[in-house]
Amino acid sequence: MQKKFWKMHGIGNDYIYFDCFDWQPEDPAALAVKLSDRHFSIGGDGVVLILRSDAADARMRMFNADGSEGKMCGNAIRCIGKFLYEVKGMQKPVLTVETLSGIKTLSIHAEDGIVHSVRVNMGAAELTPARIPADFAGERAVNVPLDVEGTEYRVTAVSMGNPHCITFVEDPYALDLEKLGPKFEHHPAFPERVNTEFVRVDAKNRLTMRVWERGSGETWACGTGACAVAVAGVLGGYCEMGADITVRLRGGDLVINVTPEAVYMTGPAAFAFTGEVEI
């Protein structure tokens, strides 16, 4: 069958979106693997299904390029807000999206019917290692040593719906992420694999990061990763609680605000193109 898709991105983190209000693919994991190939198919960091929800305006399912399902995706959920507002006609200032990590609230910033940015209440950061999950002792894993094939890194473990491992380095862009990223992703300290952020402190409340995402490799942006990095920045004393923190990623900037109750992420969402694909 021929199905319409929307290619959308949040500062370069690109996914292939399907309107699944009245239809669902039988095997979305296999579909994600097939369509994410950048040489023989559409190309993207994965596939996102936008479904009906009994508890929110819509429900999201996200599948990485390797077919694994993610519980949450910050850039994708902003794009879903734009899709619901512009395509589905849900032109409300606040929208809700059901995810595997709970219902998220989206504040829509639109002008003349076009959504330019979305602010998402991402919920509170999870710091308890057992719930991330991460194999570290104690109630938190903040700036703790991690041996990665003979090299010690100081890391902070955070979950924003997905597990993250953050390490502060002098220059993220000097690292060979193709070699280093998988060593973190598959480290035995993270039983469900992990997204890893390599971060430089540029100034107070200003950070630069590169990200290696489990199931996708290096991506241009990661919304949950930027939130986790901002949390690690606050815990490490580089950033201020309650202040706007600018996190610079390969594809652009996100603004994160960390409070004791929740982490707020603000950033753009953009359509790239639409098309039809045979499924």
C-alpha positions in Angstrom: 0.0 0.0 0.0 1.0 3.6 -0.6 1.2 5.7 2.6 1.8 9.4 3.0 4.6 10.4 5.3 5.9 13.7 6.7 9.6 14.3 7.1 10.2 16.6 10.0 13.1 17.7 12.2 14.0 19.4 15.4 17.3 21.2 14.8 18.5 18.4 12.5 17.2 15.4 14.5 15.0 14.1 11.6 12.3 11.5 11.7 9.7 10.1 9.3 6.2 10.7 10.7 3.0 8.8 9.9 -0.5 9.8 10.7 -1.8 6.7 12.5 -5.1 8.0 13.7 -6.9 5.6 11.5 -4.2 3.1 10.4 -1.1 1.5 12.0 1.7 -0.5 10.4 1.9 -4.1 11.4 5.6 -4.1 12.1 6.8 -0.5 12.9 10.2 -1.7 14.1 11.0 -3.3 10.7 9.5 -0.2 8.9 11.9 2.0 10.9 14.9 0.0 9.9 13.9 0.0 6.2 12.9 3.6 5.8 15.7 5.2 7.9 18.4 4.1 5.4 19.8 7.3 3.9 21.0 5.7 0.7 18.3 3.2 -0.2 15.2 4.8 1.3 13.8 8.1 2.8 16.5 8.5 5.4 16.1 9.6 9.0 17.0 8.9 12.6 13.9 6.7 12.9 10.1 6.5 12.5 7.4 8.2 14.6 3.8 7.1 14.7 1.2 9.7 15.7 -1.8 7.8 17.1 -5.1 8.5 18.8 -5.1 8.6 22.6 -7.9 8.3 25.2 -5.8 10.3 27.7 -4.3 13.1 25.6 -4.6 14.9 22.3 -2.4 12.2 20.7 -0.1 9.3 21.5 3.5 9.0 20.2 5.5 5.9 19.4 9.1 6.4 18.3 11.4 3.7 16.7 15.1 4.3 16.3 16.9 3.5 13.1 17.8 0.0 14.4 14.2 -0.8 15.2 14.4 -0.4 18.9 11.5 1.6 20.5 12.3 4.7 22.6 10.2 5.7 25.5 10.6 9.4 24.8 12.1 11.8 22.2 12.3 15.5 22.9 12.8 16.7 19.3 10.1 14.4 18.0 7.5 15.5 20.5 8.0 19.1 19.5 7.4 18.1 15.9 4.2 16.2 16.9 3.0 19.5 18.5 3.5 21.2 15.1 1.8 18.4 13.3 -1.2 18.4 15.5 -1.6 22.2 15.3 -1.0 22.6 11.6 -2.1 19.4 10.0 -4.7 18.0 12.4 -6.2 21.4 13.1 -5.8 21.2 16.9 -5.0 24.9 17.2 -4.8 25.2 20.9 -2.1 27.0 23.0 -1.5 23.9 25.0 -1.5 20.3 23.7 -0.8 17.0 25.4 1.0 14.0 24.0 1.0 10.5 25.6 4.3 8.7 25.6 5.8 5.6 27.1 7.3 7.9 29.8 4.0 9.6 30.6 1.8 12.4 29.3 3.8 15.5 28.3 2.4 19.1 28.1 3.3 21.2 25.1 3.0 25.0 25.0 2.7 26.1 21.4 4.2 29.3 20.1 2.5 30.1 16.7 2.0 33.0 14.4 -0.5 33.2 11.6 -1.2 29.5 12.0 2.5 28.4 11.8 4.2 26.9 14.8 7.7 28.3 15.3 8.7 26.8 18.6 7.3 24.5 21.3 8.0 24.4 25.0 7.7 21.0 26.6 7.3 20.1 30.2 9.6 17.1 30.2 8.8 16.1 33.8 11.3 15.7 36.6 14.7 14.3 36.0 15.3 10.8 37.5 18.6 10.5 39.3 18.2 7.2 41.2 20.5 4.8 39.4 18.2 1.8 39.7 15.5 3.6 38.0 17.6 5.0 35.1 18.7 2.1 35.0 22.5 2.3 35.7 24.7 0.1 37.8 26.1 2.7 40.3 26.0 2.6 44.1 24.3 5.3 46.1 21.2 7.5 45.7 22.8 9.5 42.8 25.5 9.0 40.2 27.0 12.5 39.9 30.6 13.0 38.6 31.4 9.3 39.4 34.3 7.4 37.8 33.5 5.0 34.9 36.1 2.8 33.3 35.6 2.6 29.6 38.1 0.0 28.2 40.9 1.3 30.3 40.2 5.0 30.3 38.5 6.6 33.2 35.7 9.2 32.6 33.8 11.2 35.2 30.1 10.7 34.4 26.7 11.7 35.6 23.7 9.4 35.0 20.3 10.9 34.4 17.0 9.6 33.0 14.6 12.0 31.1 12.4 9.0 30.0 15.5 7.6 28.4 18.8 6.8 30.1 21.6 9.3 29.6 25.3 9.3 30.6 26.9 12.7 30.6 30.7 13.4 30.7 32.3 16.8 30.6 35.3 17.1 28.2 37.6 19.8 26.8 36.4 19.5 23.2 33.5 17.2 22.2 34.4 17.7 18.5 37.9 16.3 18.9 36.5 12.9 19.9 36.1 9.9 17.5 32.5 9.3 18.4 32.2 6.4 15.9 34.6 4.4 18.1 33.9 5.9 21.5 30.1 6.1 21.3 29.4 2.3 21.1 31.7 1.7 24.0 29.5 3.8 26.2 26.2 2.6 24.6 27.0 -1.0 25.4 28.8 -0.5 28.7 27.8 -3.1 31.3 26.9 -0.3 33.7 23.9 0.4 31.6 21.7 -2.7 31.2 19.3 -1.1 28.7 22.1 0.6 26.8 22.5 4.4 27.1 22.6 7.7 25.3 25.9 9.5 25.9 26.5 13.2 25.8 30.0 14.7 25.6 29.8 18.2 26.9 32.0 21.4 27.0 31.2 24.3 29.4 31.4 27.5 27.3 30.2 29.9 30.0 27.7 30.0 32.9 24.4 28.5 31.6 25.9 27.8 28.2 27.0 24.3 27.1 28.0 22.6 23.9 27.3 18.9 23.4 27.7 16.0 21.0 25.4 13.0 21.4 25.7 9.3 20.7 22.1 7.9 20.8 21.5 4.2 21.5 20.0 2.6 18.4 20.8 5.6 16.1 24.5 6.5 16.6 25.5 10.2 16.4 22.6 12.5 15.7 22.5 16.2 15.1 20.4 16.8 18.2 18.7 15.0 21.1 16.1 16.8 23.2 16.1 14.5 26.2 19.9 14.6 26.0 20.0 18.4 26.1 17.7 18.2 29.2 19.9 15.6 30.8 23.0 17.7 30.1 21.4 20.8 31.6 20.5 18.8 34.7 24.1 17.5 34.9 25.3 21.1 34.5 23.2 22.2 37.5 24.4 19.3 39.6 28.0 20.1 38.6 27.7 23.8 39.4 28.1 25.0 35.8 24.5 26.1 35.5 21.9 27.7 37.7 18.6 26.1 38.8 15.7 28.1 37.4 17.7 29.9 34.8 17.5 29.5 31.0 20.4 27.3 29.9 21.4 27.3 26.3 22.6 23.9 25.0 24.3 24.1 21.7 24.0 20.9 19.6 25.3 20.1 16.1 22.0 21.1 14.5 21.2 24.2 16.6 20.3 25.4 20.1 17.8 24.3 22.7 16.9 26.3 25.8 16.5 24.3 28.9 15.2 25.4 32.3 15.7 23.0 35.2 13.5 23.4 38.3 13.0 21.1 41.3 9.7 19.9 39.9 10.3 19.6 36.2 12.7 20.3 33.3 11.4 22.6 30.5 12.7 22.4 26.9 12.1 25.0 24.3 13.1 24.7 20.6 11.9 24.8 17.0 10.1 22.2 14.9 10.2 22.2 11.1 8.7 20.4 8.2 11.2 19.2 5.6 8.9 17.6 3.0 6.1 15.2 2.5 5.8 12.2 0.2 4.4 8.7 -0.3 6.1 5.4 0.3 5.2 1.9 -0.5 4.7 -0.3 2.6 
